[in-house]
């Protein structure tokens, strides 16, 4: 069973998160409310902000995790994907796979 290793999520009591698609609106509210004023401003201006480096069980290294603002799903937690480090909404990716 994959668990996420993250200081931020541990501090918020969210270590039971198994996948990004399990993070609901209440969890995102906790994460967003933990942002500094500067992080919140960057999120509003750029549409994404780095919040923590984290790793799931089985991953070889930690990756940067960002809050992104998806036009369809609102604020989501994501990490860079592919060779170009694109930030993708996990809910959009999940709906395209199914």
C-alpha positions in Angstrom: 0.0 0.0 0.0 1.5 3.3 -1.1 1.7 6.1 1.4 2.9 9.6 0.9 6.0 10.8 2.8 5.7 14.6 3.2 6.4 16.9 6.1 3.5 19.2 5.2 1.0 16.4 5.0 2.3 14.8 8.1 1.9 18.1 9.9 -1.7 18.3 8.8 -2.4 14.7 9.9 -2.8 13.5 6.3 -0.4 10.6 6.1 -3.2 8.2 5.4 -3.4 9.6 1.8 -2.8 6.8 -0.6 -3.1 8.6 -3.9 -3.6 12.2 -5.1 -7.1 11.4 -6.2 -8.1 10.7 -2.6 -7.4 14.3 -1.6 -10.8 15.9 -1.3 -12.0 19.6 -1.0 -11.7 19.5 2.8 -8.1 18.3 2.6 -7.2 20.9 0.0 -8.7 23.6 2.2 -6.4 22.4 5.0 -3.4 22.5 2.7 -4.3 26.0 1.2 -4.9 27.4 4.7 -1.4 26.3 5.7 0.2 28.4 2.9 2.1 31.5 3.7 0.8 34.8 2.3 3.6 34.8 -0.3 2.8 31.3 -1.4 -0.9 32.2 -1.7 -0.1 35.3 -3.8 2.2 33.2 -6.1 -0.6 30.6 -6.4 -3.1 33.3 -7.4 -0.7 35.0 -9.9 0.9 31.9 -11.5 -1.7 29.3 -11.0 0.7 27.0 -9.2 3.0 27.1 -6.1 5.6 24.7 -4.7 4.5 23.5 -1.3 6.7 20.5 -0.4 9.0 17.8 -1.6 7.3 14.4 -1.1 7.6 10.7 -2.0 5.3 7.8 -2.2 6.4 4.3 -1.0 8.2 2.6 -3.8 9.5 5.8 -5.5 13.2 6.2 -5.8 13.4 9.9 -4.9 11.2 12.8 -3.7 9.5 15.1 -6.1 8.3 18.6 -5.7 4.6 18.9 -5.1 2.6 21.9 -6.2 -0.9 23.2 -5.7 -2.3 24.0 -9.1 -5.5 25.7 -10.1 -7.3 23.5 -12.6 -10.0 25.3 -14.5 -12.3 22.3 -14.2 -11.6 20.9 -10.7 -10.2 23.9 -8.8 -7.2 23.6 -6.5 -5.4 20.2 -6.8 -2.2 18.7 -5.5 0.2 17.7 -8.3 3.8 16.9 -9.2 5.8 17.3 -12.4 5.1 14.7 -15.1 7.2 13.6 -18.1 10.4 14.9 -19.5 9.1 18.5 -19.6 7.9 18.5 -16.0 4.3 19.4 -16.8 1.9 19.9 -13.9 -1.3 17.9 -14.6 -4.5 17.9 -12.6 -4.8 14.3 -11.1 -8.6 14.4 -11.5 -8.3 15.3 -15.2 -5.7 12.5 -15.7 -7.9 10.0 -13.8 -11.0 10.9 -15.9 -9.0 10.5 -19.2 -7.7 7.1 -18.1 -11.2 5.7 -17.3 
